[in-house]
């Protein structure tokens, strides 16, 4: 498996709407495995293909955080939200493409998601709590939406300026 470099905001590839996966190839399965490894290494609980420069509808996530608990990696091709709860939750969200910046974001507390798994089988599951927040955050990436897009313009602009400075500093190193 290969660790993939994670794009940093602002990058135009993070704002593109991704193409559906029409044919599940071995190449895409390897990409999904690489994404999981990259996510765990970062460390994060979710990663979307556009964050590594691939504009395909593919996300990976694993929200198991309890010490000693077995990991539950999920690979989702073409994930779509079928239903959202009326109840809302607020979580402090971060993003591997916007390191060291966090904000409280309100989203539906529960969602029903349908996707194609690594084996090519259609799956459907209800998610709540952190899992619901994470899957919505990652699906947003597939639609060119970042968590900072939910913030007020001044705060979003401030984070973007800090990210531009970080990218300049990293380019010099």
Short mmCIF file of the C-alpha atoms (twelve columns), coordinates in Angstrom:
data_MODEL
# 
_entry.id   MODEL 
# 
loop_
_atom_site.group_PDB 
_atom_site.id 
_atom_site.type_symbol 
_atom_site.label_atom_id 
_atom_site.label_alt_id 
_atom_site.label_comp_id 
_atom_site.label_asym_id 
_atom_site.label_seq_id 
_atom_site.Cartn_x 
_atom_site.Cartn_y 
_atom_site.Cartn_z 
_atom_site.pdbx_PDB_model_num 
ATOM 1   C CA . UNK A 1   0.000   0.000  0.000   1 
ATOM 2   C CA . UNK A 2   1.047   3.528  -0.732  1 
ATOM 3   C CA . UNK A 3   0.565   6.598  1.417   1 
ATOM 4   C CA . UNK A 4   -0.880  9.344  -0.777  1 
ATOM 5   C CA . UNK A 5   -0.153  13.060 -0.297  1 
ATOM 6   C CA . UNK A 6   -3.182  14.946 1.035   1 
ATOM 7   C CA . UNK A 7   -4.084  18.179 -0.770  1 
ATOM 8   C CA . UNK A 8   -4.289  21.310 1.337   1 
ATOM 9   C CA . UNK A 9   -6.979  23.982 1.035   1 
ATOM 10  C CA . UNK A 10  -7.099  26.132 -1.020  1 
ATOM 11  C CA . UNK A 11  -6.707  23.793 -3.978  1 
ATOM 12  C CA . UNK A 12  -9.163  23.927 -6.897  1 
ATOM 13  C CA . UNK A 13  -9.414  20.120 -6.952  1 
ATOM 14  C CA . UNK A 14  -11.079 20.234 -3.514  1 
ATOM 15  C CA . UNK A 15  -13.934 22.313 -4.953  1 
ATOM 16  C CA . UNK A 16  -14.806 20.014 -7.870  1 
ATOM 17  C CA . UNK A 17  -17.893 17.781 -7.967  1 
ATOM 18  C CA . UNK A 18  -16.625 14.213 -8.348  1 
ATOM 19  C CA . UNK A 19  -17.553 11.727 -11.059 1 
ATOM 20  C CA . UNK A 20  -19.441 8.539  -10.139 1 
ATOM 21  C CA . UNK A 21  -17.559 5.252  -10.163 1 
ATOM 22  C CA . UNK A 22  -19.112 3.278  -13.022 1 
ATOM 23  C CA . UNK A 23  -16.840 0.239  -13.050 1 
ATOM 24  C CA . UNK A 24  -15.173 -1.097 -9.910  1 
ATOM 25  C CA . UNK A 25  -11.667 -1.917 -11.112 1 
ATOM 26  C CA . UNK A 26  -8.733  -3.419 -9.220  1 
ATOM 27  C CA . UNK A 27  -7.047  -0.030 -9.619  1 
ATOM 28  C CA . UNK A 28  -9.916  1.613  -7.676  1 
ATOM 29  C CA . UNK A 29  -9.746  -1.070 -4.970  1 
ATOM 30  C CA . UNK A 30  -6.014  -0.368 -4.551  1 
ATOM 31  C CA . UNK A 31  -6.801  3.362  -4.408  1 
ATOM 32  C CA . UNK A 32  -9.356  2.687  -1.640  1 
ATOM 33  C CA . UNK A 33  -6.808  0.603  0.318   1 
ATOM 34  C CA . UNK A 34  -4.208  3.371  -0.088  1 
ATOM 35  C CA . UNK A 35  -6.764  5.925  1.115   1 
ATOM 36  C CA . UNK A 36  -7.480  3.907  4.266   1 
ATOM 37  C CA . UNK A 37  -3.754  3.621  5.003   1 
ATOM 38  C CA . UNK A 38  -3.298  7.364  4.349   1 
ATOM 39  C CA . UNK A 39  -6.252  8.201  6.629   1 
ATOM 40  C CA . UNK A 40  -4.967  6.033  9.501   1 
ATOM 41  C CA . UNK A 41  -1.448  7.440  9.089   1 
ATOM 42  C CA . UNK A 42  -2.617  11.094 9.082   1 
ATOM 43  C CA . UNK A 43  -4.339  10.288 11.593  1 
ATOM 44  C CA . UNK A 44  -7.966  10.903 10.686  1 
ATOM 45  C CA . UNK A 45  -11.384 9.246  10.758  1 
ATOM 46  C CA . UNK A 46  -12.358 9.930  7.147   1 
ATOM 47  C CA . UNK A 47  -10.849 10.710 3.754   1 
ATOM 48  C CA . UNK A 48  -12.417 11.489 0.382   1 
ATOM 49  C CA . UNK A 49  -10.786 10.812 -2.991  1 
ATOM 50  C CA . UNK A 50  -10.615 14.518 -3.979  1 
ATOM 51  C CA . UNK A 51  -8.382  15.096 -0.934  1 
ATOM 52  C CA . UNK A 52  -5.696  13.061 -2.706  1 
ATOM 53  C CA . UNK A 53  -6.423  14.650 -6.089  1 
ATOM 54  C CA . UNK A 54  -8.765  11.977 -7.489  1 
ATOM 55  C CA . UNK A 55  -12.152 13.336 -8.602  1 
ATOM 56  C CA . UNK A 56  -14.112 10.095 -8.160  1 
ATOM 57  C CA . UNK A 57  -16.986 9.376  -5.750  1 
ATOM 58  C CA . UNK A 58  -15.035 7.358  -3.184  1 
ATOM 59  C CA . UNK A 59  -14.716 7.857  0.575   1 
ATOM 60  C CA . UNK A 60  -13.208 5.863  3.415   1 
ATOM 61  C CA . UNK A 61  -13.945 6.181  7.111   1 
ATOM 62  C CA . UNK A 62  -13.438 4.543  10.480  1 
ATOM 63  C CA . UNK A 63  -14.899 6.329  13.482  1 
ATOM 64  C CA . UNK A 64  -13.934 3.717  16.101  1 
ATOM 65  C CA . UNK A 65  -11.919 5.674  18.647  1 
ATOM 66  C CA . UNK A 66  -12.187 3.569  21.808  1 
ATOM 67  C CA . UNK A 67  -8.825  2.237  23.005  1 
ATOM 68  C CA . UNK A 68  -8.531  -1.472 22.229  1 
ATOM 69  C CA . UNK A 69  -11.716 -1.579 20.128  1 
ATOM 70  C CA . UNK A 70  -11.520 -3.332 16.778  1 
ATOM 71  C CA . UNK A 71  -11.286 -0.937 13.829  1 
ATOM 72  C CA . UNK A 72  -14.260 -0.768 11.472  1 
ATOM 73  C CA . UNK A 73  -12.922 0.544  8.163   1 
ATOM 74  C CA . UNK A 74  -15.590 1.369  5.591   1 
ATOM 75  C CA . UNK A 75  -14.925 1.878  1.889   1 
ATOM 76  C CA . UNK A 76  -17.793 3.561  0.045   1 
ATOM 77  C CA . UNK A 77  -18.017 3.934  -3.712  1 
ATOM 78  C CA . UNK A 78  -20.812 6.275  -4.908  1 
ATOM 79  C CA . UNK A 79  -22.174 6.941  -1.393  1 
ATOM 80  C CA . UNK A 80  -25.499 8.746  -1.272  1 
ATOM 81  C CA . UNK A 81  -27.637 9.935  1.593   1 
ATOM 82  C CA . UNK A 82  -31.133 8.485  1.237   1 
ATOM 83  C CA . UNK A 83  -32.636 10.025 4.378   1 
ATOM 84  C CA . UNK A 84  -31.669 12.477 7.124   1 
ATOM 85  C CA . UNK A 85  -33.148 12.848 10.585  1 
ATOM 86  C CA . UNK A 86  -34.941 16.018 11.656  1 
ATOM 87  C CA . UNK A 87  -32.905 15.912 14.873  1 
ATOM 88  C CA . UNK A 88  -29.636 17.846 14.640  1 
ATOM 89  C CA . UNK A 89  -26.203 17.359 16.225  1 
ATOM 90  C CA . UNK A 90  -23.275 19.714 16.613  1 
ATOM 91  C CA . UNK A 91  -19.741 18.311 16.412  1 
ATOM 92  C CA . UNK A 92  -16.404 20.058 16.321  1 
ATOM 93  C CA . UNK A 93  -15.167 19.146 12.850  1 
ATOM 94  C CA . UNK A 94  -11.707 19.233 11.398  1 
ATOM 95  C CA . UNK A 95  -10.304 18.152 8.055   1 
ATOM 96  C CA . UNK A 96  -7.056  16.571 6.900   1 
ATOM 97  C CA . UNK A 97  -6.981  19.156 4.083   1 
ATOM 98  C CA . UNK A 98  -7.315  22.010 6.606   1 
ATOM 99  C CA . UNK A 99  -4.958  20.895 9.417   1 
ATOM 100 C CA . UNK A 100 -5.193  22.442 12.894  1 
ATOM 101 C CA . UNK A 101 -8.469  24.260 12.195  1 
ATOM 102 C CA . UNK A 102 -11.727 23.172 13.821  1 
ATOM 103 C CA . UNK A 103 -15.267 24.498 14.011  1 
ATOM 104 C CA . UNK A 104 -18.586 23.417 15.444  1 
ATOM 105 C CA . UNK A 105 -20.825 22.371 12.560  1 
ATOM 106 C CA . UNK A 106 -24.506 21.440 12.828  1 
ATOM 107 C CA . UNK A 107 -25.740 18.538 10.729  1 
ATOM 108 C CA . UNK A 108 -28.541 15.949 10.826  1 
ATOM 109 C CA . UNK A 109 -27.992 13.606 13.806  1 
ATOM 110 C CA . UNK A 110 -28.748 10.522 11.738  1 
ATOM 111 C CA . UNK A 111 -28.543 9.551  8.079   1 
ATOM 112 C CA . UNK A 112 -29.308 6.516  5.945   1 
ATOM 113 C CA . UNK A 113 -26.569 5.940  3.367   1 
ATOM 114 C CA . UNK A 114 -26.400 3.625  0.348   1 
ATOM 115 C CA . UNK A 115 -23.098 2.762  -1.338  1 
ATOM 116 C CA . UNK A 116 -21.142 0.118  -3.225  1 
ATOM 117 C CA . UNK A 117 -18.571 -1.721 -1.094  1 
ATOM 118 C CA . UNK A 118 -15.095 -2.941 -2.057  1 
ATOM 119 C CA . UNK A 119 -16.529 -6.259 -3.295  1 
ATOM 120 C CA . UNK A 120 -18.978 -4.452 -5.596  1 
ATOM 121 C CA . UNK A 121 -22.056 -5.184 -3.453  1 
ATOM 122 C CA . UNK A 122 -24.689 -2.557 -2.708  1 
ATOM 123 C CA . UNK A 123 -24.921 -1.738 0.992   1 
ATOM 124 C CA . UNK A 124 -27.215 0.445  3.052   1 
ATOM 125 C CA . UNK A 125 -26.861 1.460  6.691   1 
ATOM 126 C CA . UNK A 126 -28.189 3.935  9.226   1 
ATOM 127 C CA . UNK A 127 -25.521 6.059  10.909  1 
ATOM 128 C CA . UNK A 128 -25.782 8.304  13.952  1 
ATOM 129 C CA . UNK A 129 -23.499 10.301 16.219  1 
ATOM 130 C CA . UNK A 130 -19.920 10.753 15.031  1 
ATOM 131 C CA . UNK A 131 -20.423 8.228  12.193  1 
ATOM 132 C CA . UNK A 132 -23.300 10.330 10.779  1 
ATOM 133 C CA . UNK A 133 -21.256 13.525 11.001  1 
ATOM 134 C CA . UNK A 134 -18.203 11.911 9.393   1 
ATOM 135 C CA . UNK A 135 -20.067 10.312 6.482   1 
ATOM 136 C CA . UNK A 136 -21.838 13.632 5.736   1 
ATOM 137 C CA . UNK A 137 -18.514 15.522 5.922   1 
ATOM 138 C CA . UNK A 138 -16.877 13.073 3.480   1 
ATOM 139 C CA . UNK A 139 -19.842 13.056 1.061   1 
ATOM 140 C CA . UNK A 140 -19.662 16.875 1.113   1 
ATOM 141 C CA . UNK A 141 -16.090 16.557 -0.212  1 
ATOM 142 C CA . UNK A 142 -17.437 14.613 -3.212  1 
ATOM 143 C CA . UNK A 143 -19.667 17.611 -3.958  1 
ATOM 144 C CA . UNK A 144 -16.864 20.181 -3.644  1 
ATOM 145 C CA . UNK A 145 -17.986 21.340 -0.190  1 
ATOM 146 C CA . UNK A 146 -15.602 21.840 2.750   1 
ATOM 147 C CA . UNK A 147 -16.659 22.141 6.389   1 
ATOM 148 C CA . UNK A 148 -15.491 25.772 6.389   1 
ATOM 149 C CA . UNK A 149 -18.141 26.499 3.750   1 
ATOM 150 C CA . UNK A 150 -20.663 26.310 6.622   1 
ATOM 151 C CA . UNK A 151 -18.881 29.099 8.509   1 
ATOM 152 C CA . UNK A 152 -19.500 32.828 8.349   1 
ATOM 153 C CA . UNK A 153 -17.518 34.480 5.505   1 
ATOM 154 C CA . UNK A 154 -15.053 36.335 7.743   1 
ATOM 155 C CA . UNK A 155 -14.031 33.197 9.667   1 
ATOM 156 C CA . UNK A 156 -13.819 31.158 6.440   1 
ATOM 157 C CA . UNK A 157 -11.619 33.837 4.852   1 
ATOM 158 C CA . UNK A 158 -9.342  33.963 7.919   1 
ATOM 159 C CA . UNK A 159 -8.831  30.159 7.828   1 
ATOM 160 C CA . UNK A 160 -8.178  30.281 4.071   1 
ATOM 161 C CA . UNK A 161 -5.508  32.993 4.547   1 
ATOM 162 C CA . UNK A 162 -3.819  30.917 7.267   1 
ATOM 163 C CA . UNK A 163 -3.871  27.869 4.982   1 
ATOM 164 C CA . UNK A 164 -2.313  29.881 2.124   1 
ATOM 165 C CA . UNK A 165 0.472   30.929 4.505   1 
ATOM 166 C CA . UNK A 166 0.980   27.297 5.627   1 
ATOM 167 C CA . UNK A 167 1.224   26.148 1.999   1 
ATOM 168 C CA . UNK A 168 3.839   28.857 1.259   1 
ATOM 169 C CA . UNK A 169 5.861   27.807 4.320   1 
ATOM 170 C CA . UNK A 170 5.730   24.126 3.340   1 
ATOM 171 C CA . UNK A 171 6.770   24.968 -0.230  1 
ATOM 172 C CA . UNK A 172 9.887   26.720 1.103   1 
ATOM 173 C CA . UNK A 173 10.914  23.770 3.307   1 
# 
